[in-house]
Amino acid sequence: MKDDIMLSKILIVDDQEFNISLLERILVRAGFKHISSIQDPLRTLAVFTEIEPDIVLLDMHMPGMDGLQVLRLIREHTAADQYLPVLMLTADVTPEMKKQGLQAGVNDFLTKPYDRMEVVLRINNLLKTRQLHKQIQQHKNTLEDRVRERTEELQKAKVEMLHLLGRAAEYRDDMTGSHTLRVGRLSGLIAERLDLSKEHVKMIRMAAPLHDIGKIGIPDEILLKPGRFKPEEFERMKTHTLIGARILEESSFTLLKLAGIIAQSHHEKWDGTGYPHGLHREEIPIEARIVALADFYDALTHERPYKRAWTPEETIAEVKKQSGIHFDPRIVNVFVQLYAEGLLAKETMSS
């Protein structure tokens, strides 16, 4: 640490040339190698910015701008987390002067006339403190970087977990698992046009792929049945909304809680005839209303073992027909506009 201290940059601000020469001789003999000095306090900020000193030796009484004024200027241009020691040079050792100096941010005082040993010791002590502060700051920055990296890793793991959970459910009736990803992208696209916050849009895009997670609890003979369900089979099929909600609702993660809301309510209808609770209009969470339309469009426009794929034109016509019945009219308007702009084709390509 001693060698590092000797390489520290020292700035002396004093209007008296004799005082500067004396301090420079003391510092050079002590082994310091980078010493700068100015007599005009008005030049302090320019020189300070240029050399970025490790310590400032500042005279208290100077014409044009006194030491306290110079110090306030220096502190304004010093980062809040940076420890820059300032050693005030003065013959005025009254309690009031010291109080003013300490309030302004002085770290220590050197009383004129100078004692050579005291000058070196006080400067060394302040520079050691600065070195330790820099080491602590570097350690803090390293820890922050590690925390940031770990947070990013956890975020990636969370996203991957969501994708895998979504695919686990969808894999039973969509061997590629692509439907869940397309519904997520479509839902995010709709949410953006509804002027939701960026964070809300991101949450919807990530949570939407879990809308059918409850299919895990539906038997294959029902889930994969071609053709229409018998009434009792349809009742069993409808329970996938409640199963999905139960799977996700106990999570402590906000994102999974949102996924649980979507899983439970994405089969509700605007006119109140949906399931599982027959919610009506705005009673249906906005996220579920968005995913309901995204899911409907993607399911119809892609082939399944038990049905042909509808054309986009056929599907959009049906979406318009269901405005105010199955779907929120405002969301339908947004969706039709996205279709007219050609944005749906890109988002519904197989992944």
KELO-870877 format. One record per residue (C-alpha): x, y, z. Coordinates in steps of 0.25 Angstrom, whole numbers, plus 2048, in hexadecimal, padded with zeros to 3 digits. Each point is the difference from the previous one (the first is absolute). Layout:
REM residues N
+-----+-----+-----+
:  px :  py :  pz :
+-----+-----+-----+
:   X :   Y :   Z :
...
+-----+-----+-----+
***
This chain:
REM residues 351
+-----+-----+-----+
:  px :  py :  pz :
+-----+-----+-----+
: 800 : 800 : 800 :
: 80C : 80A : 803 :
: 804 : 7FF : 7F1 :
: 7F2 : 803 : 7FC :
: 7FF : 80C : 809 :
: 80D : 806 : 7FB :
: 7FA : 7FF : 7F2 :
: 7F4 : 808 : 804 :
: 7FD : 80D : 7F9 :
: 800 : 80C : 809 :
: 7FA : 80E : 7FD :
: 804 : 80C : 808 :
: 7F8 : 80D : 7FF :
: 806 : 80C : 807 :
: 802 : 80E : 7FC :
: 80D : 801 : 807 :
: 80C : 7FB : 7F7 :
: 809 : 7FE : 80D :
: 7F6 : 7F7 : 806 :
: 7FF : 7F8 : 7F3 :
: 80F : 7FF : 7FF :
: 801 : 7FB : 80F :
: 7F5 : 7F5 : 7FE :
: 806 : 7FB : 7F3 :
: 80E : 7FF : 807 :
: 7FA : 7F8 : 80B :
: 7F8 : 7F7 : 7F7 :
: 80B : 7FD : 7F7 :
: 80A : 7FD : 80B :
: 7F5 : 7F6 : 805 :
: 800 : 7F9 : 7F3 :
: 7F3 : 805 : 7F9 :
: 802 : 801 : 7F1 :
: 7F3 : 807 : 7FB :
: 7FE : 80E : 805 :
: 7F9 : 80B : 7F9 :
: 7FD : 80E : 806 :
: 7F9 : 80D : 7FC :
: 7FF : 80D : 806 :
: 7F4 : 805 : 7FA :
: 7F4 : 7FA : 807 :
: 7F7 : 803 : 7F4 :
: 808 : 7F6 : 7F8 :
: 7FD : 7F5 : 80A :
: 7F5 : 7F9 : 7F9 :
: 807 : 7FF : 7F3 :
: 80C : 7FA : 805 :
: 7F8 : 7F7 : 80A :
: 7F9 : 7FB : 7F4 :
: 80C : 7FE : 7F8 :
: 809 : 7F8 : 80A :
: 7F6 : 7FA : 809 :
: 808 : 801 : 80C :
: 800 : 7F6 : 80C :
: 800 : 80B : 80A :
: 7FF : 80F : 800 :
: 808 : 809 : 809 :
: 7F8 : 80D : 801 :
: 803 : 80D : 806 :
: 7F5 : 807 : 808 :
: 802 : 80F : 7FD :
: 802 : 803 : 7F2 :
: 7FC : 80C : 7F7 :
: 7F5 : 7FF : 7F6 :
: 7FB : 7F3 : 806 :
: 803 : 7FB : 80E :
: 802 : 7F1 : 804 :
: 7F2 : 7FD : 804 :
: 7FB : 805 : 7F3 :
: 80A : 7F8 : 7F8 :
: 7FD : 7F3 : 808 :
: 7F1 : 802 : 7FD :
: 803 : 800 : 7F2 :
: 809 : 7F4 : 801 :
: 7F5 : 7F8 : 807 :
: 7F6 : 803 : 7F6 :
: 809 : 7FA : 7F6 :
: 803 : 7F4 : 808 :
: 7F8 : 7F3 : 7FF :
: 7F8 : 7FD : 80D :
: 806 : 7F2 : 802 :
: 80E : 806 : 7FE :
: 809 : 803 : 80B :
: 809 : 80C : 7FD :
: 807 : 805 : 80C :
: 802 : 80F : 801 :
: 80B : 805 : 80A :
: 7FD : 80F : 804 :
: 80D : 809 : 801 :
: 7FE : 80B : 80A :
: 805 : 809 : 80B :
: 7F2 : 802 : 805 :
: 7FE : 7F5 : 80B :
: 7F4 : 806 : 806 :
: 7F4 : 7F6 : 804 :
: 7F7 : 808 : 7F6 :
: 809 : 7FF : 7F4 :
: 802 : 7F1 : 803 :
: 7F1 : 7FE : 801 :
: 7FE : 807 : 7F3 :
: 80A : 7F8 : 7F9 :
: 7FB : 7F3 : 805 :
: 7F2 : 803 : 7FC :
: 805 : 803 : 7F2 :
: 807 : 7F3 : 7FF :
: 80E : 802 : 805 :
: 806 : 7F3 : 804 :
: 80C : 805 : 809 :
: 808 : 80D : 802 :
: 80E : 804 : 7FF :
: 804 : 80C : 809 :
: 80A : 80A : 7FB :
: 80C : 801 : 802 :
: 801 : 7F1 : 7FB :
: 807 : 7F5 : 808 :
: 807 : 7F7 : 7F5 :
: 7FD : 7F3 : 807 :
: 7F1 : 804 : 803 :
: 7FE : 804 : 7F1 :
: 805 : 7F2 : 7FC :
: 7F8 : 7F8 : 80A :
: 7F3 : 807 : 7FE :
: 801 : 7FF : 7F1 :
: 804 : 7F1 : 801 :
: 7F4 : 7FD : 80A :
: 7F6 : 807 : 7F6 :
: 806 : 7F9 : 7F4 :
: 800 : 7F2 : 807 :
: 7F1 : 803 : 804 :
: 7FE : 803 : 7F1 :
: 807 : 7F3 : 7FC :
: 7F7 : 7F8 : 809 :
: 7F4 : 807 : 7FB :
: 803 : 7FD : 7F2 :
: 803 : 7F1 : 803 :
: 7F2 : 7FF : 808 :
: 7F9 : 807 : 7F4 :
: 807 : 7F6 : 7F6 :
: 7FC : 7F4 : 809 :
: 7F2 : 806 : 800 :
: 7FF : 802 : 7F1 :
: 805 : 7F1 : 7FE :
: 7F5 : 7FB : 80A :
: 7F6 : 808 : 7F8 :
: 805 : 7FB : 7F3 :
: 7FF : 7F2 : 806 :
: 7F2 : 802 : 805 :
: 7FC : 806 : 7F3 :
: 806 : 7F4 : 7F8 :
: 7F9 : 7F6 : 80A :
: 7F3 : 808 : 7FE :
: 801 : 7FF : 7F1 :
: 802 : 7F1 : 802 :
: 7F4 : 7FE : 809 :
: 7F8 : 808 : 7F6 :
: 804 : 7F8 : 7F4 :
: 7FD : 7F3 : 809 :
: 7F2 : 806 : 803 :
: 7FE : 802 : 7F1 :
: 805 : 7F2 : 7FC :
: 7F7 : 7FA : 80B :
: 7F4 : 807 : 7FB :
: 802 : 7FB : 7F2 :
: 802 : 7F2 : 805 :
: 7F4 : 800 : 808 :
: 7F8 : 806 : 7F4 :
: 806 : 7F5 : 7F7 :
: 7FD : 7F5 : 80A :
: 7F1 : 803 : 7FF :
: 7FF : 803 : 7F2 :
: 809 : 7F4 : 7FB :
: 7F4 : 7F7 : 803 :
: 7F8 : 806 : 7F4 :
: 80B : 808 : 7F9 :
: 80C : 7F7 : 7FE :
: 809 : 80D : 7FC :
: 7FB : 808 : 80D :
: 800 : 80C : 7F6 :
: 7F2 : 804 : 803 :
: 804 : 806 : 80E :
: 80B : 808 : 7FB :
: 7F8 : 806 : 7F5 :
: 7F5 : 803 : 80A :
: 80A : 807 : 808 :
: 805 : 809 : 7F5 :
: 7F2 : 803 : 7FB :
: 7FC : 804 : 80E :
: 80C : 809 : 802 :
: 7FD : 807 : 7F2 :
: 7F1 : 802 : 804 :
: 804 : 805 : 80E :
: 80A : 80B : 7FA :
: 7F5 : 806 : 7F7 :
: 7F7 : 801 : 80D :
: 80A : 80A : 805 :
: 803 : 7F7 : 80C :
: 80E : 803 : 807 :
: 80C : 7F9 : 7FA :
: 802 : 7F8 : 80D :
: 7F1 : 7FB : 7FF :
: 801 : 7FD : 7F2 :
: 80D : 7F8 : 803 :
: 7F9 : 7F8 : 80B :
: 7F4 : 7FD : 7F7 :
: 809 : 7FB : 7F5 :
: 807 : 7F7 : 80A :
: 7F4 : 7FB : 807 :
: 7F7 : 7FD : 7F5 :
: 807 : 7F3 : 7FB :
: 7FB : 7FA : 80D :
: 7F1 : 802 : 7FD :
: 7FE : 7F1 : 7FE :
: 809 : 7FB : 80B :
: 7F3 : 7F9 : 806 :
: 7FF : 7F6 : 7F4 :
: 80A : 7F8 : 807 :
: 7F5 : 7FB : 809 :
: 7F6 : 7FD : 7F4 :
: 800 : 7F1 : 7FC :
: 805 : 7FD : 7F1 :
: 7F3 : 7FA : 7FC :
: 7F9 : 80D : 802 :
: 80C : 80A : 7FD :
: 803 : 7F9 : 7F2 :
: 7F2 : 7FC : 7FD :
: 7FD : 803 : 7F1 :
: 7F2 : 807 : 7FE :
: 7F6 : 805 : 80A :
: 800 : 7FD : 80F :
: 7F5 : 7FA : 807 :
: 7FA : 809 : 80B :
: 807 : 7F9 : 80B :
: 80D : 800 : 7F8 :
: 7FF : 80F : 7FE :
: 7FE : 802 : 80F :
: 80C : 7F8 : 803 :
: 808 : 808 : 7F5 :
: 7FC : 80D : 806 :
: 807 : 7FD : 80D :
: 80D : 802 : 7FA :
: 7FE : 80F : 803 :
: 7FF : 7FD : 80F :
: 80B : 7F6 : 800 :
: 809 : 80A : 7FA :
: 7FD : 80B : 80A :
: 802 : 7F6 : 80C :
: 80E : 7FC : 7FA :
: 804 : 80F : 7FF :
: 7F9 : 808 : 80B :
: 808 : 7FB : 80B :
: 80D : 806 : 7FA :
: 807 : 80B : 807 :
: 804 : 806 : 7F2 :
: 7F8 : 80B : 7FA :
: 802 : 7FB : 7F2 :
: 7FA : 7F2 : 804 :
: 7F5 : 806 : 808 :
: 7FC : 807 : 7F3 :
: 801 : 7F4 : 7F8 :
: 7F7 : 7F9 : 80A :
: 7F5 : 80B : 7FD :
: 802 : 7FE : 7F1 :
: 7FF : 7F1 : 801 :
: 7F3 : 802 : 808 :
: 7F9 : 80A : 7F8 :
: 804 : 7FF : 7F2 :
: 7F3 : 7F9 : 7FC :
: 7F7 : 80A : 806 :
: 7F8 : 808 : 7F6 :
: 7FC : 80E : 7FF :
: 7F1 : 7FD : 800 :
: 802 : 7F8 : 80D :
: 7FD : 7F2 : 7FA :
: 80F : 7FB : 801 :
: 806 : 7F8 : 80B :
: 803 : 7FC : 80B :
: 7F9 : 80C : 807 :
: 7F8 : 806 : 7F6 :
: 807 : 80E : 801 :
: 7FA : 80C : 7F9 :
: 807 : 80B : 7F8 :
: 80B : 807 : 809 :
: 7FE : 7F6 : 80B :
: 809 : 7F7 : 7F7 :
: 80F : 804 : 803 :
: 806 : 808 : 7F4 :
: 80B : 7F6 : 7FF :
: 7F6 : 7F5 : 7FE :
: 7F8 : 807 : 7F6 :
: 80D : 803 : 7F8 :
: 804 : 7F1 : 800 :
: 7F2 : 7FB : 7FD :
: 801 : 807 : 7F2 :
: 80E : 7FC : 7FE :
: 7FD : 7F2 : 803 :
: 7F4 : 7FF : 7F8 :
: 807 : 806 : 7F3 :
: 80C : 7F7 : 801 :
: 7F8 : 7F3 : 803 :
: 7F7 : 803 : 7F4 :
: 80B : 803 : 7F6 :
: 808 : 7F4 : 803 :
: 7FD : 7F1 : 7FD :
: 7FE : 7F6 : 80B :
: 7FD : 7F1 : 7FF :
: 7F2 : 802 : 802 :
: 7FE : 80D : 7F7 :
: 804 : 807 : 7F4 :
: 807 : 80E : 800 :
: 7F7 : 80C : 7FD :
: 806 : 80B : 7F7 :
: 803 : 80D : 807 :
: 7F5 : 806 : 7F8 :
: 7F6 : 7F6 : 805 :
: 805 : 802 : 80E :
: 800 : 80F : 800 :
: 7F2 : 800 : 7FB :
: 7FC : 7F7 : 80C :
: 807 : 809 : 809 :
: 7F8 : 80C : 7FB :
: 7F3 : 7F8 : 802 :
: 804 : 7FD : 80E :
: 803 : 80E : 804 :
: 7F7 : 804 : 80C :
: 7FC : 7F1 : 802 :
: 80C : 7F8 : 802 :
: 80B : 80B : 800 :
: 802 : 80E : 805 :
: 7FC : 809 : 7F4 :
: 80C : 809 : 803 :
: 80A : 7F5 : 800 :
: 7F9 : 7FB : 7F3 :
: 802 : 80E : 7FA :
: 80F : 7FF : 803 :
: 801 : 7F2 : 7FB :
: 7FA : 803 : 7F3 :
: 809 : 80C : 7FE :
: 80C : 7F7 : 802 :
: 7FB : 7F7 : 7F6 :
: 7FE : 80B : 7F6 :
: 80E : 805 : 802 :
: 805 : 7F2 : 7FD :
: 806 : 7FE : 80E :
: 7F9 : 7F3 : 804 :
: 806 : 7F8 : 7F5 :
: 80E : 802 : 806 :
: 7FB : 7FD : 80E :
: 7F9 : 7F3 : 7FC :
: 80A : 7F9 : 7F8 :
: 804 : 7F3 : 806 :
: 80B : 800 : 80A :
+-----+-----+-----+
***
